[in-house]
Amino acid sequence: RETLNTMADTQSDRRKKDEAVRATIMQKLIQTGEKDRLKQLLRDKLIECGWRDELKEYCKEVIRNKGLEKITVDELVSEITPRGRATVPEKIKGDLLQDIRKFLQST
């Protein structure tokens, strides 16, 4: 029983450290303007590969199926978000991660 508590504490500690590291990274990205640069780069790449147009078509399809008067913006967002995340090309995800790593190594 004590081992389970220790493991849970360790996981909780790790989660707290991970959150702290994420917050520090985000702070650096924002302070340096790198977050905005990366967001624009990501936006450009997603448009270039057709991801944005595909998602836009999916939105139209969802609205047609549910009815414009019967769907809220929140419902539409929750409907398309999983598909949007799942369809981002792996190359684009990898490139973004690489850019973040380079940024972190240079700071």
C-alpha positions in Angstrom: 0.0 0.0 0.0 2.8 2.4 0.9 4.5 1.6 -2.5 1.3 2.7 -4.3 1.2 5.9 -2.4 4.9 6.6 -3.2 4.3 5.8 -6.9 1.3 8.2 -6.9 3.3 10.9 -5.2 6.1 10.4 -7.7 3.7 10.7 -10.6 2.1 13.7 -9.1 5.6 15.3 -8.5 6.5 14.5 -12.1 3.3 16.1 -13.4 4.0 19.2 -11.4 7.5 19.4 -12.7 6.3 18.9 -16.3 3.7 21.6 -15.9 6.4 24.0 -14.4 8.7 23.2 -17.4 5.9 23.8 -19.9 5.1 27.1 -18.2 8.7 28.2 -18.3 9.0 27.2 -22.0 5.8 29.0 -22.9 7.0 32.1 -21.0 10.2 32.1 -23.0 8.4 31.6 -26.3 6.0 34.5 -25.5 8.7 36.9 -24.2 10.9 36.5 -27.2 8.1 36.7 -29.8 9.0 33.1 -30.9 5.5 31.9 -30.2 3.9 34.3 -32.6 6.5 33.5 -35.2 5.9 29.7 -34.8 2.1 30.2 -34.9 2.4 32.1 -38.2 4.8 29.5 -39.7 2.4 26.7 -38.7 -0.6 28.7 -40.1 1.3 29.1 -43.4 2.3 25.5 -43.6 -1.3 24.3 -42.9 -2.7 26.5 -45.6 0.0 25.5 -48.0 -0.6 21.7 -47.6 -4.4 22.1 -48.0 -5.2 21.2 -44.3 -7.2 24.4 -43.8 -9.3 24.0 -46.9 -10.1 20.4 -46.0 -11.1 21.4 -42.5 -13.2 24.2 -43.9 -15.0 21.7 -46.1 -15.6 19.4 -43.2 -17.1 22.4 -41.3 -19.5 23.0 -44.1 -20.5 19.3 -44.2 -21.1 19.3 -40.4 -23.3 22.5 -40.7 -25.2 21.0 -43.6 -25.9 17.7 -41.7 -26.9 19.4 -38.5 -28.6 22.5 -39.9 -27.3 26.0 -39.6 -30.0 27.0 -37.1 -29.4 23.9 -35.0 -25.7 24.1 -34.3 -23.8 26.5 -32.1 -20.2 27.7 -32.7 -19.2 25.7 -29.5 -20.8 22.5 -30.9 -19.1 23.0 -34.2 -15.7 23.6 -32.6 -16.0 20.5 -30.4 -17.1 18.5 -33.5 -14.2 19.6 -35.7 -11.3 19.9 -33.2 -10.5 16.1 -32.9 -10.5 15.8 -36.7 -8.4 18.9 -37.1 -5.8 17.7 -34.6 -5.7 14.2 -36.1 -5.2 15.4 -39.6 -2.2 17.7 -39.1 0.5 16.1 -41.3 3.2 14.4 -39.3 5.9 16.3 -41.2 4.5 19.6 -40.0 4.3 18.4 -36.4 7.8 17.1 -36.6 9.1 20.4 -38.1 7.4 22.4 -35.4 8.9 20.3 -32.7 12.3 20.7 -34.3 11.9 24.4 -34.4 10.9 24.5 -30.7 14.0 22.3 -29.8 16.3 24.6 -31.8 14.8 27.6 -30.0 15.3 26.0 -26.6 18.9 25.1 -27.3 19.7 28.6 -28.4 18.3 30.2 -25.2 
